[in-house]
Each structure stands twice: as C-alpha cells, then as structure tokens.
Amino acid sequence: MISVRGYTLVELMLVMAISAIIALVAAIIVITARQQIQIDLNATNLQQNLAIITEVLQQELRQAIAPSTLIYTDYSSLETGLPVNAGTCLKVGTVDSAALVIYQAAQNFVVERPSGPQVLVNDCVDSLYFIRPTGADSARSITVRIRLSNNKEYLSTSQNYWLRN
C-alpha cells in the first residue's frame, strides 16, 4: 500500500521564511544596482557637459586676441564696468571684431554671439570663473575654473588658455 505523507506546518513556515529572505536579498540587489546606474549616469552627464564647455572655450579662445579679450566681474557689469583681473564674464575679441561673451547665468553656461545668446549647458554649472594671471605674459593667458554638479556628484577643473597678440 502506498502511503501519502504531507508537509507539516513547521516545514511550510520554514520554506516561506527562506523564500522571503531570498526575495529580500534579490530586492536589495536590484535597488542597489539601480542606484549605481543613476550615479554612473550623473557622472557621465557631468563629464559630457564639461567636455562641451571646454571644447567651446578652446574653439572660441583660439580665435581670441589678447588686448581685446576682457574679463568683467559679472554679466551686469559688461556695459558699465571696467575690466578686472578675475570675474564670471569673459568678452572675447576676435580678428573680425565680432565680440563674443561667455558667462554663467543661474546654473547655465551661456555663449552670446552677435546673433543672440545660446545656452549650451543647463542646470549644472556651479561656478565659471575667468582669471587673468599676473606676471610675464599675463596679458596673453586666461585661466578658466569650472565646477559642475548635479545631485551629490561634482566635477571641477582649471585650464589655462593662451591668446593671440
């Protein structure tokens, strides 16, 4: 005769507890992976935005002429203020005398051409600072300090650009 034996209540509860622990561990792994993906995505976006800013600065400052490239305290002092050695607004003079203005507006990187302003990077520029170093050849170089951030990630750099005489 065949005997049929079922599971006891203790055995069923033990299986349910083990299954719940496995499901909890799987959920923790999925949540951690999603958070890491978001962190990596934020870092990649910051790196791409920094690459855009440095590429624009490289292209535009390559054409700049030292005597007519001036730094202003901020965008509002562009028309009324005097040039300074360090500030957040850079007026770039070029060979064809079409002035170009580079500045930070809120958390945006803005390039203003004669045709109008263009926001190239949105919502992540913490600081954009232009410095004309003192000393020999200081009139020919500009140092740019940039700090970008979004959420808890940040990226900063300082680069020096040489201008034409």
C-alpha positions as a printed NumPy array, in Angstrom:
array([[  0.   ,   0.   ,   0.   ],
       [  1.221,   3.49 ,  -0.871],
       [  1.39 ,   5.913,   1.954],
       [  0.879,   9.627,   1.234],
       [  2.563,  11.968,   3.651],
       [  2.038,  15.751,   3.618],
       [  4.199,  18.594,   4.896],
       [  3.912,  19.776,   8.431],
       [  3.114,  23.375,   9.324],
       [  6.66 ,  23.918,  10.606],
       [  8.145,  22.733,   7.291],
       [  5.873,  25.061,   5.306],
       [  6.718,  28.053,   7.522],
       [ 10.44 ,  27.297,   7.182],
       [ 10.179,  27.255,   3.374],
       [  8.218,  30.519,   3.42 ],
       [ 10.824,  32.192,   5.653],
       [ 13.691,  31.071,   3.411],
       [ 11.765,  32.269,   0.325],
       [ 11.133,  35.66 ,   1.96 ],
       [ 14.832,  36.063,   2.795],
       [ 15.817,  35.2  ,  -0.805],
       [ 13.253,  37.701,  -2.171],
       [ 14.52 ,  40.421,   0.203],
       [ 18.137,  39.873,  -0.848],
       [ 17.116,  39.987,  -4.525],
       [ 15.197,  43.251,  -3.977],
       [ 18.194,  44.823,  -2.21 ],
       [ 20.476,  43.823,  -5.1  ],
       [ 18.085,  45.329,  -7.681],
       [ 17.691,  48.595,  -5.738],
       [ 21.457,  48.943,  -5.235],
       [ 22.094,  48.273,  -8.929],
       [ 19.556,  50.954,  -9.945],
       [ 21.147,  53.487,  -7.593],
       [ 24.608,  52.735,  -9.007],
       [ 23.31 ,  53.12 , -12.555],
       [ 21.897,  56.554, -11.631],
       [ 25.211,  57.607, -10.05 ],
       [ 27.1  ,  56.476, -13.158],
       [ 24.631,  58.298, -15.414],
       [ 25.032,  61.523, -13.409],
       [ 28.824,  61.27 , -13.6  ],
       [ 28.671,  60.644, -17.356],
       [ 26.391,  63.664, -17.86 ],
       [ 28.78 ,  65.877, -15.895],
       [ 31.729,  64.66 , -17.957],
       [ 29.844,  65.314, -21.201],
       [ 28.854,  68.817, -20.059],
       [ 32.443,  69.581, -19.051],
       [ 33.631,  68.35 , -22.445],
       [ 31.133,  70.671, -24.186],
       [ 32.275,  73.676, -22.143],
       [ 35.999,  73.036, -22.638],
       [ 35.529,  72.413, -26.356],
       [ 33.638,  75.683, -26.806],
       [ 36.242,  77.57 , -24.788],
       [ 39.036,  76.009, -26.827],
       [ 37.399,  76.872, -30.15 ],
       [ 36.441,  80.408, -29.206],
       [ 39.614,  81.358, -27.342],
       [ 41.76 ,  80.014, -30.178],
       [ 40.467,  82.945, -32.224],
       [ 40.741,  85.46 , -29.395],
       [ 43.064,  88.453, -29.486],
       [ 44.695,  89.218, -26.14 ],
       [ 44.274,  93.025, -26.   ],
       [ 40.559,  92.895, -26.814],
       [ 39.672,  89.889, -24.625],
       [ 38.478,  91.277, -21.307],
       [ 37.175,  89.88 , -18.019],
       [ 34.286,  91.514, -16.147],
       [ 33.05 ,  90.953, -12.61 ],
       [ 29.744,  89.613, -13.927],
       [ 27.428,  89.958, -16.911],
       [ 25.646,  93.   , -15.493],
       [ 28.941,  94.952, -15.356],
       [ 29.706,  94.253, -19.015],
       [ 28.325,  97.533, -20.326],
       [ 29.073,  99.808, -17.396],
       [ 32.009,  98.263, -15.576],
       [ 35.707,  98.291, -16.134],
       [ 37.641,  95.14 , -16.986],
       [ 39.09 ,  93.278, -13.986],
       [ 41.661,  90.51 , -13.477],
       [ 39.086,  87.948, -12.318],
       [ 35.364,  87.556, -12.816],
       [ 32.489,  85.479, -14.154],
       [ 32.053,  87.127, -17.553],
       [ 34.508,  86.965, -20.47 ],
       [ 34.22 ,  89.245, -23.512],
       [ 36.239,  87.709, -26.326],
       [ 37.579,  89.987, -29.043],
       [ 38.41 ,  88.315, -32.357],
       [ 40.137,  89.203, -35.609],
       [ 36.866,  90.089, -37.316],
       [ 35.957,  92.229, -34.263],
       [ 32.732,  90.31 , -33.658],
       [ 32.672,  90.278, -29.874],
       [ 31.619,  87.117, -28.132],
       [ 30.561,  86.964, -24.48 ],
       [ 30.878,  83.828, -22.336],
       [ 29.25 ,  83.755, -18.9  ],
       [ 27.281,  81.804, -16.325],
       [ 23.583,  82.607, -15.926],
       [ 21.985,  80.819, -12.971],
       [ 23.372,  77.294, -13.432],
       [ 23.726,  77.573, -17.208],
       [ 26.755,  78.034, -19.478],
       [ 25.892,  80.773, -21.983],
       [ 27.691,  81.941, -25.123],
       [ 26.372,  85.212, -26.516],
       [ 27.201,  85.902, -30.13 ],
       [ 26.079,  88.936, -32.144],
       [ 23.124,  86.801, -33.276],
       [ 22.   ,  86.308, -29.665],
       [ 22.635,  84.218, -26.551],
       [ 22.803,  80.439, -26.655],
       [ 22.618,  78.221, -23.562],
       [ 24.975,  75.305, -24.171],
       [ 24.831,  73.54 , -20.791],
       [ 21.773,  73.6  , -18.491],
       [ 21.278,  73.297, -14.745],
       [ 24.67 ,  72.049, -13.584],
       [ 27.189,  74.935, -13.68 ],
       [ 28.034,  75.816, -10.072],
       [ 30.801,  78.223, -10.981],
       [ 32.545,  79.551, -14.048],
       [ 35.421,  81.856, -13.21 ],
       [ 37.895,  83.592, -15.506],
       [ 41.282,  84.741, -14.204],
       [ 43.997,  86.72 , -15.916],
       [ 47.207,  85.722, -14.092],
       [ 49.72 ,  88.36 , -13.096],
       [ 53.318,  88.262, -14.228],
       [ 55.127,  87.86 , -17.525],
       [ 52.846,  87.12 , -20.474],
       [ 49.8  ,  87.579, -18.249],
       [ 48.053,  89.62 , -20.932],
       [ 48.209,  86.607, -23.234],
       [ 46.712,  83.96 , -20.962],
       [ 43.417,  83.32 , -19.253],
       [ 42.758,  80.636, -16.663],
       [ 39.239,  79.225, -16.507],
       [ 37.936,  77.469, -13.398],
       [ 34.795,  75.415, -13.827],
       [ 32.758,  73.493, -11.272],
       [ 29.77 ,  71.402, -12.323],
       [ 27.395,  69.431, -10.116],
       [ 24.124,  67.558, -10.123],
       [ 22.689,  65.916,  -7.043],
       [ 25.626,  64.637,  -4.999],
       [ 28.17 ,  64.387,  -7.818],
       [ 30.534,  67.209,  -8.761],
       [ 33.359,  67.766, -11.205],
       [ 35.805,  70.657, -11.347],
       [ 38.743,  71.681, -13.477],
       [ 41.072,  74.567, -14.075],
       [ 42.504,  75.175, -17.532],
       [ 44.811,  77.757, -18.986],
       [ 44.292,  79.219, -22.478],
       [ 46.802,  81.231, -24.469],
       [ 45.544,  84.111, -26.619],
       [ 46.956,  85.738, -29.735],
       [ 48.762,  89.057, -29.504]])
